[in-house]
Amino acid sequence: MGWVTELPEGHSYDASVLAERPVAGITELLQALADPVRLTVVRDLAESTEPRACGSLIASVTKSTLSHHMKILREAGIIQMRVEGTRKLTSLRRKELNEAYPGLLDSILRTPVTEAVPVEAVAADPIPVS
């Protein structure tokens, strides 16, 4: 078996897990987009013309970490996933996001990336509060 995007022969996904969800409220949506790994996934999907296999999106995190981030994005209604054969394909729900929050996604995507955040920094201890 390959990456998380492939299923062993004879297995299938519960369709309800990948069912399209409504776009979340603004707080949940912004929280989902605030994480550097998830924002990288969204930027990659925004640049794609076709749905992408999960494993092709970001290589700097473990399979379980990517799975966690994809679940958060899916539950916030930012991405949609569909099964095609043994692969899960992911796409950005640009139309639905723009209907719910006009201009928000484009504003976020236009914001320049000031510096790359190492994955280790994302998983590091939180910054102490003074």
C-alpha positions as CSV (number, residue, x, y, z in Angstrom):
1,M,0.0,0.0,0.0
2,G,1.3,3.5,-0.8
3,W,0.6,6.7,1.0
4,V,-2.6,7.7,2.8
5,T,-4.3,8.4,-0.5
6,E,-4.4,4.7,-1.4
7,L,-6.6,1.9,-0.1
8,P,-5.8,-1.8,0.1
9,E,-7.9,-3.8,-2.4
10,G,-11.2,-4.7,-1.0
11,H,-11.4,-1.8,1.4
12,S,-13.6,1.3,1.1
13,Y,-14.3,4.6,2.8
14,D,-17.4,5.4,4.8
15,A,-18.9,7.9,2.4
16,S,-20.2,10.0,5.4
17,V,-16.7,10.7,6.5
18,L,-15.9,12.4,3.2
19,A,-19.3,14.0,2.8
20,E,-19.3,17.7,1.9
21,R,-19.8,19.9,4.9
22,P,-21.2,23.4,5.1
23,V,-18.6,26.2,5.3
24,A,-17.9,26.8,9.0
25,G,-18.5,30.0,10.9
26,I,-15.9,32.7,10.6
27,T,-14.2,31.8,13.9
28,E,-13.7,28.1,13.0
29,L,-12.7,29.0,9.5
30,L,-10.0,31.5,10.6
31,Q,-8.7,29.0,13.2
32,A,-8.4,26.3,10.5
33,L,-6.5,28.7,8.2
34,A,-4.3,30.1,11.0
35,D,-2.1,27.0,11.2
36,P,1.0,27.2,8.9
37,V,0.7,23.6,7.7
38,R,-3.0,24.0,6.8
39,L,-2.4,27.3,5.1
40,T,0.3,25.7,3.0
41,V,-2.1,23.0,2.0
42,V,-4.7,25.6,1.1
43,R,-2.2,27.6,-1.0
44,D,-1.1,24.5,-2.8
45,L,-4.7,23.6,-3.6
46,A,-5.5,27.1,-4.7
47,E,-2.7,26.9,-7.3
48,S,-3.9,23.6,-8.6
49,T,-6.3,23.3,-11.6
50,E,-7.2,19.7,-10.7
51,P,-7.9,17.9,-7.5
52,R,-4.7,16.6,-5.8
53,A,-3.9,13.4,-4.0
54,C,-3.2,14.1,-0.3
55,G,0.3,12.7,-0.5
56,S,1.2,15.3,-3.2
57,L,0.4,18.3,-1.0
58,I,3.1,18.6,1.6
59,A,6.0,16.2,2.4
60,S,7.4,17.8,5.5
61,V,4.9,16.3,7.9
62,T,4.1,12.7,8.9
63,K,1.1,10.9,7.4
64,S,-0.8,11.1,10.7
65,T,-0.2,14.8,11.0
66,L,-1.3,15.5,7.5
67,S,-4.4,13.4,8.1
68,H,-5.2,15.5,11.2
69,H,-4.8,18.7,9.2
70,M,-6.9,17.5,6.3
71,K,-9.7,16.5,8.8
72,I,-9.7,20.0,10.2
73,L,-9.8,21.6,6.8
74,R,-12.6,19.3,5.7
75,E,-14.7,19.8,8.8
76,A,-14.3,23.6,8.4
77,G,-15.7,23.2,4.9
78,I,-12.5,24.6,3.3
79,I,-11.7,21.4,1.2
80,Q,-13.6,18.6,-0.2
81,M,-12.4,15.0,-0.7
82,R,-13.6,12.3,-3.0
83,V,-12.5,8.8,-3.6
84,E,-11.4,7.8,-7.1
85,G,-10.4,4.2,-7.3
86,T,-8.0,3.7,-4.4
87,R,-7.0,7.4,-4.1
88,K,-8.5,10.3,-2.1
89,L,-8.5,13.4,-4.2
90,T,-8.7,16.8,-2.5
91,S,-9.8,20.2,-3.9
92,L,-10.4,23.6,-2.5
93,R,-14.0,24.7,-2.1
94,R,-13.3,28.2,-3.5
95,K,-16.8,28.8,-4.8
96,E,-18.5,27.9,-1.5
97,L,-16.0,29.9,0.5
98,N,-16.4,33.0,-1.7
99,E,-20.2,32.7,-1.4
100,A,-20.0,32.5,2.4
101,Y,-17.2,35.1,2.9
102,P,-16.7,37.1,-0.3
103,G,-13.1,38.1,-0.8
104,L,-11.8,36.5,2.3
105,L,-10.0,33.5,0.7
106,D,-8.4,35.8,-2.0
107,S,-7.2,38.2,0.7
108,I,-5.6,35.4,2.7
109,L,-4.0,33.9,-0.4
110,R,-2.7,37.3,-1.6
111,T,-0.9,37.9,1.8
112,P,2.8,37.3,1.2
113,V,4.5,34.5,3.0
114,T,7.1,36.4,5.0
115,E,9.2,33.4,6.0
116,A,8.9,29.7,6.0
117,V,8.0,28.2,9.3
118,P,9.8,24.9,10.0
119,V,7.5,22.1,10.9
120,E,9.5,21.6,14.1
121,A,8.6,25.1,15.2
122,V,4.9,24.4,14.7
123,A,5.1,21.4,17.0
124,A,7.3,23.1,19.6
125,D,6.2,24.1,23.0
126,P,3.8,27.1,23.1
127,I,5.3,30.5,23.7
128,P,5.1,31.4,27.4
129,V,2.6,34.0,28.3
130,S,4.1,36.9,30.4
